[in-house]
Amino acid sequence: MSNILVIDDDHMIRVIIQRALQNQGHQVTVAANGQEGIEQAGKIQPALIVCDWMMPLVDGLAVCRWVKTNPDLATTFFILLTSRGDVADRIQGLNTGADDFLPKPINLAELQARVQAGLRLHELSQDLQTQKQLLEAELAEAAAYVQALLPVPLSGKVNIESRFLPSRQLGGDCFDYFWLDSECLALYVLDVSGHGLGAALPSILVMNSLRSRSLPAVDFYQPEQVLSALNTQYQMSSQNEKYFTIWYGVYRLSDRLLTYASAGHPPAVLIMPTSEAIPEVVQLKTPCLPIGMLDEVTFISDRQVIPKDSTLYIFSDGIYELSVDESQIWGLQAFVDLLAKSDCTLSLDIILDKVQTLSQVESFNDDLSLLRVQFKA
């Protein structure tokens, strides 16, 4: 038995429709006007609504608009009763959210047939809604798993904190940092092309390869070897056409030397204190294509001595590739300028707020990773 709501300001039409649908075995509730119909719809949450278009005060379009914006009535099928036959009127009704139309005067056999068809679609919509909720629950569980894989903040001679903001529940960004031995710290940020589960799975595979040091014949102290091995193992032709960018570095405590290499990834930004009020800013990057695009690529490393009390920012492009308008992107240089002017003791949340304020965007539309590495004396 389906629960149906009939809304019409004509008493006789309400009675006729109610009896016709009750004869089909449905439970029918009636309302004498649009406002009463809205109140009843909120209470009983019907599977289907039959509603007159032309009513005083609150007409059928207003009722339809309210129903279609109510999350509790997302699958309710809405039939609009109308004596209007113009195509423009039907377009207006469809644009408002009506699922079907029934012309006046009402043909009861047609009414019953359209109601049965609408109820079948309602049942299908409910099944789809249930499947969607199950999928969202599974994605949330997967997202929690990915979050659990990310490293906790590091403190000591090197302090590291991070932020990870996927554009969806799952994203293609990933990062990690771990001690290769008591002297050398490895750290990286990678960004798999695309979004969602299809991007998250490759990023987890790469993280596991690096964390377990399972890449064959690789010296993990040498960034160019790491990138070369990743390029060999993760060619996009065998990874569902997914490629990724990465910045990988190894910092040695004894001589404060950072060896690094990048593959299509944004530069890391090193901010070094000076005797002047303005700090020195260096962008650390080596030129090369992203991982997986071509199988024969030569990767190179570079080196940078890190002065004491310096700060290194490593990030994905989602933090600066922000659309200010249809023709303008906020851009990398604007972000580097922001970092140069910001106090390195500011929280990463405040930095992200500043990014949104300066770029004039309400939310980040791409996966975003941000690491701040502070090198103590």
QUINORPE-V31176 format. One record per residue. N is the residue number from 1. RES is the residue in one small letter. SS is DSSP state (alpha for helix, beta for strand, coil for the rest). PHI is phi as a letter, one per 40 degrees, with the letter a starting at -180 (none if undefined). PSI is psi as a letter, one per 40 degrees, with the letter a starting at -180 (* if undefined). Layout:
n->N res->RES ss->SS phi->PHI psi->PSI
n->N res->RES ss->SS phi->PHI psi->PSI
This chain:
n->1 res->m ss->coil phi->none psi->h
n->2 res->s ss->coil phi->b psi->i
n->3 res->n ss->beta phi->c psi->h
n->4 res->i ss->beta phi->b psi->i
n->5 res->l ss->beta phi->b psi->h
n->6 res->v ss->beta phi->b psi->h
n->7 res->i ss->beta phi->b psi->h
n->8 res->d ss->coil phi->a psi->h
n->9 res->d ss->coil phi->c psi->e
n->10 res->d ss->coil phi->c psi->h
n->11 res->h ss->alpha phi->d psi->d
n->12 res->m ss->alpha phi->c psi->d
n->13 res->i ss->alpha phi->c psi->d
n->14 res->r ss->alpha phi->d psi->d
n->15 res->v ss->alpha phi->c psi->d
n->16 res->i ss->alpha phi->c psi->d
n->17 res->i ss->alpha phi->c psi->d
n->18 res->q ss->alpha phi->d psi->d
n->19 res->r ss->alpha phi->c psi->d
n->20 res->a ss->alpha phi->c psi->d
n->21 res->l ss->alpha phi->c psi->d
n->22 res->q ss->alpha phi->c psi->d
n->23 res->n ss->coil phi->c psi->d
n->24 res->q ss->coil phi->c psi->e
n->25 res->g ss->coil phi->g psi->e
n->26 res->h ss->coil phi->c psi->i
n->27 res->q ss->beta phi->c psi->h
n->28 res->v ss->beta phi->b psi->h
n->29 res->t ss->beta phi->b psi->i
n->30 res->v ss->beta phi->b psi->i
n->31 res->a ss->beta phi->b psi->i
n->32 res->a ss->coil phi->c psi->e
n->33 res->n ss->coil phi->a psi->i
n->34 res->g ss->alpha phi->c psi->d
n->35 res->q ss->alpha phi->c psi->d
n->36 res->e ss->alpha phi->c psi->d
n->37 res->g ss->alpha phi->c psi->d
n->38 res->i ss->alpha phi->c psi->d
n->39 res->e ss->alpha phi->c psi->d
n->40 res->q ss->alpha phi->c psi->d
n->41 res->a ss->alpha phi->c psi->d
n->42 res->g ss->alpha phi->c psi->d
n->43 res->k ss->alpha phi->c psi->d
n->44 res->i ss->alpha phi->c psi->e
n->45 res->q ss->coil phi->f psi->g
n->46 res->p ss->coil phi->c psi->i
n->47 res->a ss->coil phi->c psi->d
n->48 res->l ss->beta phi->a psi->i
n->49 res->i ss->beta phi->b psi->h
n->50 res->v ss->beta phi->b psi->h
n->51 res->c ss->beta phi->b psi->h
n->52 res->d ss->beta phi->c psi->i
n->53 res->w ss->coil phi->c psi->d
n->54 res->m ss->coil phi->c psi->h
n->55 res->m ss->coil phi->a psi->i
n->56 res->p ss->coil phi->c psi->i
n->57 res->l ss->coil phi->g psi->c
n->58 res->v ss->coil phi->b psi->h
n->59 res->d ss->coil phi->c psi->i
n->60 res->g ss->alpha phi->c psi->d
n->61 res->l ss->alpha phi->c psi->d
n->62 res->a ss->alpha phi->c psi->d
n->63 res->v ss->alpha phi->c psi->d
n->64 res->c ss->alpha phi->c psi->d
n->65 res->r ss->alpha phi->c psi->d
n->66 res->w ss->alpha phi->c psi->d
n->67 res->v ss->alpha phi->c psi->d
n->68 res->k ss->alpha phi->c psi->e
n->69 res->t ss->coil phi->b psi->e
n->70 res->n ss->coil phi->c psi->h
n->71 res->p ss->alpha phi->d psi->d
n->72 res->d ss->alpha phi->c psi->e
n->73 res->l ss->alpha phi->b psi->f
n->74 res->a ss->coil phi->c psi->d
n->75 res->t ss->coil phi->b psi->e
n->76 res->t ss->coil phi->c psi->h
n->77 res->f ss->beta phi->c psi->h
n->78 res->f ss->beta phi->b psi->h
n->79 res->i ss->beta phi->b psi->h
n->80 res->l ss->beta phi->b psi->h
n->81 res->l ss->beta phi->c psi->h
n->82 res->t ss->beta phi->a psi->i
n->83 res->s ss->coil phi->c psi->e
n->84 res->r ss->coil phi->c psi->h
n->85 res->g ss->coil phi->b psi->e
n->86 res->d ss->coil phi->c psi->i
n->87 res->v ss->alpha phi->c psi->d
n->88 res->a ss->alpha phi->c psi->d
n->89 res->d ss->alpha phi->c psi->d
n->90 res->r ss->alpha phi->c psi->d
n->91 res->i ss->alpha phi->c psi->d
n->92 res->q ss->alpha phi->c psi->d
n->93 res->g ss->alpha phi->c psi->d
n->94 res->l ss->alpha phi->c psi->d
n->95 res->n ss->alpha phi->c psi->d
n->96 res->t ss->alpha phi->c psi->d
n->97 res->g ss->coil phi->h psi->e
n->98 res->a ss->coil phi->c psi->i
n->99 res->d ss->coil phi->c psi->d
n->100 res->d ss->beta phi->a psi->i
n->101 res->f ss->beta phi->b psi->i
n->102 res->l ss->beta phi->b psi->h
n->103 res->p ss->beta phi->c psi->i
n->104 res->k ss->coil phi->b psi->i
n->105 res->p ss->coil phi->c psi->i
n->106 res->i ss->coil phi->c psi->h
n->107 res->n ss->coil phi->c psi->h
n->108 res->l ss->alpha phi->c psi->d
n->109 res->a ss->alpha phi->c psi->d
n->110 res->e ss->alpha phi->c psi->d
n->111 res->l ss->alpha phi->d psi->d
n->112 res->q ss->alpha phi->c psi->d
n->113 res->a ss->alpha phi->c psi->d
n->114 res->r ss->alpha phi->c psi->d
n->115 res->v ss->alpha phi->c psi->d
n->116 res->q ss->alpha phi->c psi->d
n->117 res->a ss->alpha phi->c psi->d
n->118 res->g ss->alpha phi->c psi->d
n->119 res->l ss->alpha phi->c psi->d
n->120 res->r ss->alpha phi->c psi->d
n->121 res->l ss->alpha phi->c psi->d
n->122 res->h ss->alpha phi->c psi->d
n->123 res->e ss->alpha phi->c psi->d
n->124 res->l ss->alpha phi->c psi->d
n->125 res->s ss->alpha phi->c psi->d
n->126 res->q ss->alpha phi->c psi->d
n->127 res->d ss->alpha phi->c psi->d
n->128 res->l ss->alpha phi->c psi->d
n->129 res->q ss->alpha phi->c psi->d
n->130 res->t ss->alpha phi->c psi->d
n->131 res->q ss->alpha phi->c psi->d
n->132 res->k ss->alpha phi->c psi->d
n->133 res->q ss->alpha phi->c psi->d
n->134 res->l ss->alpha phi->c psi->d
n->135 res->l ss->alpha phi->c psi->d
n->136 res->e ss->alpha phi->c psi->d
n->137 res->a ss->alpha phi->c psi->d
n->138 res->e ss->alpha phi->c psi->d
n->139 res->l ss->alpha phi->c psi->d
n->140 res->a ss->alpha phi->c psi->d
n->141 res->e ss->alpha phi->c psi->d
n->142 res->a ss->alpha phi->c psi->d
n->143 res->a ss->alpha phi->c psi->d
n->144 res->a ss->alpha phi->c psi->d
n->145 res->y ss->alpha phi->c psi->d
n->146 res->v ss->alpha phi->c psi->d
n->147 res->q ss->alpha phi->d psi->d
n->148 res->a ss->alpha phi->c psi->d
n->149 res->l ss->alpha phi->c psi->d
n->150 res->l ss->coil phi->c psi->i
n->151 res->p ss->coil phi->c psi->i
n->152 res->v ss->coil phi->c psi->i
n->153 res->p ss->coil phi->d psi->i
n->154 res->l ss->beta phi->b psi->h
n->155 res->s ss->coil phi->b psi->i
n->156 res->g ss->coil phi->i psi->b
n->157 res->k ss->coil phi->c psi->d
n->158 res->v ss->beta phi->b psi->h
n->159 res->n ss->beta phi->b psi->h
n->160 res->i ss->beta phi->b psi->h
n->161 res->e ss->beta phi->b psi->i
n->162 res->s ss->beta phi->a psi->i
n->163 res->r ss->beta phi->b psi->i
n->164 res->f ss->beta phi->b psi->h
n->165 res->l ss->beta phi->b psi->g
n->166 res->p ss->coil phi->c psi->i
n->167 res->s ss->coil phi->c psi->d
n->168 res->r ss->coil phi->b psi->a
n->169 res->q ss->coil phi->c psi->d
n->170 res->l ss->coil phi->b psi->i
n->171 res->g ss->coil phi->b psi->i
n->172 res->g ss->coil phi->c psi->e
n->173 res->d ss->beta phi->c psi->i
n->174 res->c ss->beta phi->a psi->i
n->175 res->f ss->beta phi->a psi->i
n->176 res->d ss->beta phi->a psi->i
n->177 res->y ss->beta phi->a psi->h
n->178 res->f ss->beta phi->a psi->i
n->179 res->w ss->beta phi->c psi->h
n->180 res->l ss->coil phi->c psi->d
n->181 res->d ss->coil phi->a psi->a
n->182 res->s ss->coil phi->c psi->e
n->183 res->e ss->coil phi->b psi->d
n->184 res->c ss->beta phi->b psi->h
n->185 res->l ss->beta phi->b psi->h
n->186 res->a ss->beta phi->c psi->i
n->187 res->l ss->beta phi->a psi->i
n->188 res->y ss->beta phi->a psi->i
n->189 res->v ss->beta phi->b psi->h
n->190 res->l ss->beta phi->b psi->i
n->191 res->d ss->beta phi->a psi->h
n->192 res->v ss->beta phi->c psi->i
n->193 res->s ss->coil phi->c psi->i
n->194 res->g ss->coil phi->g psi->a
n->195 res->h ss->coil phi->b psi->i
n->196 res->g ss->coil phi->g psi->a
n->197 res->l ss->alpha phi->c psi->d
n->198 res->g ss->alpha phi->c psi->d
n->199 res->a ss->alpha phi->c psi->d
n->200 res->a ss->alpha phi->c psi->d
n->201 res->l ss->alpha phi->c psi->d
n->202 res->p ss->alpha phi->c psi->d
n->203 res->s ss->alpha phi->c psi->d
n->204 res->i ss->alpha phi->c psi->d
n->205 res->l ss->alpha phi->c psi->d
n->206 res->v ss->alpha phi->c psi->d
n->207 res->m ss->alpha phi->d psi->d
n->208 res->n ss->alpha phi->c psi->d
n->209 res->s ss->alpha phi->c psi->d
n->210 res->l ss->alpha phi->c psi->d
n->211 res->r ss->alpha phi->c psi->d
n->212 res->s ss->coil phi->c psi->e
n->213 res->r ss->coil phi->f psi->f
n->214 res->s ss->coil phi->c psi->e
n->215 res->l ss->coil phi->c psi->h
n->216 res->p ss->coil phi->c psi->i
n->217 res->a ss->coil phi->f psi->f
n->218 res->v ss->coil phi->b psi->h
n->219 res->d ss->coil phi->c psi->h
n->220 res->f ss->coil phi->c psi->e
n->221 res->y ss->coil phi->c psi->e
n->222 res->q ss->coil phi->b psi->h
n->223 res->p ss->alpha phi->d psi->d
n->224 res->e ss->alpha phi->c psi->d
n->225 res->q ss->alpha phi->c psi->d
n->226 res->v ss->alpha phi->c psi->d
n->227 res->l ss->alpha phi->c psi->d
n->228 res->s ss->alpha phi->c psi->d
n->229 res->a ss->alpha phi->c psi->d
n->230 res->l ss->alpha phi->c psi->d
n->231 res->n ss->alpha phi->c psi->d
n->232 res->t ss->alpha phi->c psi->d
n->233 res->q ss->alpha phi->c psi->d
n->234 res->y ss->coil phi->b psi->f
n->235 res->q ss->coil phi->c psi->h
n->236 res->m ss->alpha phi->c psi->d
n->237 res->s ss->alpha phi->c psi->d
n->238 res->s ss->alpha phi->b psi->e
n->239 res->q ss->coil phi->b psi->f
n->240 res->n ss->coil phi->f psi->f
n->241 res->e ss->coil phi->g psi->f
n->242 res->k ss->coil phi->c psi->h
n->243 res->y ss->coil phi->b psi->i
n->244 res->f ss->beta phi->a psi->i
n->245 res->t ss->beta phi->b psi->i
n->246 res->i ss->beta phi->a psi->i
n->247 res->w ss->beta phi->b psi->h
n->248 res->y ss->beta phi->b psi->h
n->249 res->g ss->beta phi->b psi->i
n->250 res->v ss->beta phi->b psi->h
n->251 res->y ss->beta phi->b psi->h
n->252 res->r ss->beta phi->b psi->h
n->253 res->l ss->coil phi->c psi->d
n->254 res->s ss->coil phi->c psi->d
n->255 res->d ss->coil phi->b psi->e
n->256 res->r ss->coil phi->f psi->f
n->257 res->l ss->beta phi->b psi->h
n->258 res->l ss->beta phi->b psi->h
n->259 res->t ss->beta phi->b psi->h
n->260 res->y ss->beta phi->a psi->i
n->261 res->a ss->beta phi->a psi->i
n->262 res->s ss->beta phi->b psi->i
n->263 res->a ss->beta phi->b psi->g
n->264 res->g ss->coil phi->g psi->e
n->265 res->h ss->coil phi->c psi->i
n->266 res->p ss->coil phi->d psi->i
n->267 res->p ss->coil phi->c psi->i
n->268 res->a ss->beta phi->c psi->i
n->269 res->v ss->beta phi->b psi->h
n->270 res->l ss->beta phi->b psi->h
n->271 res->i ss->beta phi->b psi->h
n->272 res->m ss->beta phi->b psi->h
n->273 res->p ss->coil phi->c psi->i
n->274 res->t ss->coil phi->b psi->i
n->275 res->s ss->coil phi->c psi->e
n->276 res->e ss->coil phi->c psi->i
n->277 res->a ss->coil phi->c psi->d
n->278 res->i ss->coil phi->c psi->h
n->279 res->p ss->coil phi->c psi->i
n->280 res->e ss->beta phi->c psi->h
n->281 res->v ss->beta phi->b psi->h
n->282 res->v ss->beta phi->b psi->h
n->283 res->q ss->beta phi->c psi->h
n->284 res->l ss->beta phi->b psi->h
n->285 res->k ss->coil phi->a psi->i
n->286 res->t ss->coil phi->b psi->h
n->287 res->p ss->coil phi->c psi->h
n->288 res->c ss->coil phi->a psi->i
n->289 res->l ss->coil phi->c psi->i
n->290 res->p ss->coil phi->c psi->i
n->291 res->i ss->beta phi->c psi->h
n->292 res->g ss->coil phi->h psi->e
n->293 res->m ss->coil phi->c psi->d
n->294 res->l ss->coil phi->b psi->i
n->295 res->d ss->coil phi->c psi->d
n->296 res->e ss->coil phi->b psi->g
n->297 res->v ss->coil phi->b psi->h
n->298 res->t ss->coil phi->b psi->h
n->299 res->f ss->coil phi->b psi->i
n->300 res->i ss->coil phi->b psi->i
n->301 res->s ss->coil phi->b psi->i
n->302 res->d ss->beta phi->b psi->i
n->303 res->r ss->beta phi->b psi->i
n->304 res->q ss->beta phi->a psi->h
n->305 res->v ss->beta phi->c psi->h
n->306 res->i ss->coil phi->b psi->h
n->307 res->p ss->coil phi->c psi->i
n->308 res->k ss->coil phi->c psi->i
n->309 res->d ss->coil phi->g psi->f
n->310 res->s ss->coil phi->c psi->i
n->311 res->t ss->beta phi->b psi->h
n->312 res->l ss->beta phi->b psi->h
n->313 res->y ss->beta phi->b psi->h
n->314 res->i ss->beta phi->b psi->h
n->315 res->f ss->beta phi->a psi->i
n->316 res->s ss->coil phi->c psi->i
n->317 res->d ss->alpha phi->c psi->e
n->318 res->g ss->alpha phi->c psi->e
n->319 res->i ss->alpha phi->c psi->e
n->320 res->y ss->coil phi->b psi->e
n->321 res->e ss->coil phi->c psi->g
n->322 res->l ss->coil phi->b psi->h
n->323 res->s ss->beta phi->c psi->h
n->324 res->v ss->beta phi->c psi->d
n->325 res->d ss->beta phi->a psi->a
n->326 res->e ss->coil phi->c psi->d
n->327 res->s ss->coil phi->b psi->e
n->328 res->q ss->beta phi->b psi->h
n->329 res->i ss->beta phi->b psi->h
n->330 res->w ss->coil phi->d psi->d
n->331 res->g ss->coil phi->g psi->i
n->332 res->l ss->alpha phi->c psi->d
n->333 res->q ss->alpha phi->c psi->d
n->334 res->a ss->alpha phi->c psi->d
n->335 res->f ss->alpha phi->c psi->d
n->336 res->v ss->alpha phi->c psi->d
n->337 res->d ss->alpha phi->c psi->d
n->338 res->l ss->alpha phi->c psi->d
n->339 res->l ss->alpha phi->c psi->d
n->340 res->a ss->alpha phi->c psi->d
n->341 res->k ss->alpha phi->c psi->e
n->342 res->s ss->coil phi->c psi->i
n->343 res->d ss->coil phi->c psi->h
n->344 res->c ss->coil phi->c psi->e
n->345 res->t ss->coil phi->c psi->e
n->346 res->l ss->coil phi->c psi->i
n->347 res->s ss->coil phi->c psi->i
n->348 res->l ss->alpha phi->c psi->d
n->349 res->d ss->alpha phi->c psi->d
n->350 res->i ss->alpha phi->c psi->d
n->351 res->i ss->alpha phi->c psi->d
n->352 res->l ss->alpha phi->c psi->d
n->353 res->d ss->alpha phi->c psi->d
n->354 res->k ss->alpha phi->c psi->d
n->355 res->v ss->alpha phi->d psi->d
n->356 res->q ss->alpha phi->c psi->d
n->357 res->t ss->alpha phi->c psi->d
n->358 res->l ss->alpha phi->c psi->d
n->359 res->s ss->alpha phi->c psi->e
n->360 res->q ss->coil phi->g psi->f
n->361 res->v ss->coil phi->b psi->i
n->362 res->e ss->coil phi->c psi->d
n->363 res->s ss->coil phi->a psi->i
n->364 res->f ss->coil phi->c psi->h
n->365 res->n ss->coil phi->b psi->e
n->366 res->d ss->coil phi->b psi->i
n->367 res->d ss->coil phi->d psi->i
n->368 res->l ss->beta phi->b psi->h
n->369 res->s ss->beta phi->b psi->h
n->370 res->l ss->beta phi->a psi->h
n->371 res->l ss->beta phi->b psi->h
n->372 res->r ss->beta phi->b psi->h
n->373 res->v ss->beta phi->b psi->h
n->374 res->q ss->beta phi->b psi->h
n->375 res->f ss->beta phi->b psi->h
n->376 res->k ss->coil phi->c psi->i
n->377 res->a ss->coil phi->c psi->*
